[in-house]
Amino acid sequence: MLIRGFLKTGKKVFVGNNTKIYNTRNIVFGKNITIGKECEIDGFSYEKIILGDCVKIGSFSTLTSTSHFSKYGKGLKMGNNSAIGDYTHFGASGGISIGDDVIMGSYISFHSENHNFNDVTKLIREQGVTSKGIILGNNIWVGAKVTFLDGSKVGNNCVVAAGAVVNNIFPDNVVIGGVPAKILKHIE
């Protein structure tokens, strides 16, 4: 994995079989990065893709930074010691910021762009998009199959229950869950 990573990135990055990494000049790799097998990472964005030290991205995951060539995407920043499980989708067009020490299960999806749809005289695909971005603080545990929607923000020291759909702003020290997610408990 280390030899494969060096050949693909020119850096000490552990890369699994059949993983594709595009636009590596726009990706900042910290120390001891692991990207699992069968992943696709695209650094085509107007800001750098930043992967901090000891970051792990699970197998079969995808990072897309730009959804359409007419509008460059913002990209992703993932903090130190943060890891995400297999089959993750990072839709980073509107920007995703993940803090330090964030642990996440498998099948997580980030959708940092949202379609406008209020003008009934136009097709939805012709109305454009909003890109508020997604922000996760530090020291968060995210259960499996959570979906983060554009504009969502989760504070520090939080837990996000498995299967939640996060589409709001949440403070520090809470457990959230549900569809849509709401505060289930305060952590003291």
ABEGO torsion letter per residue (X at the ends): XAAAAAAAAGBBBBBBBGBBBBGAAABBBBBGBBBBBGBBBBABBABBBBBBBGBBBBBGBBBBABABAABBBAEBBBBBGBBBBBGBBBBAAAEBBBBBGBBBBBGBBBBABBBBAABAABBAAAAEBBBAEBBBBBGBBBBBGBBBBBGBBBBBGBBBBBGBBBABBBBBGBBBBEOBBBBABBBX
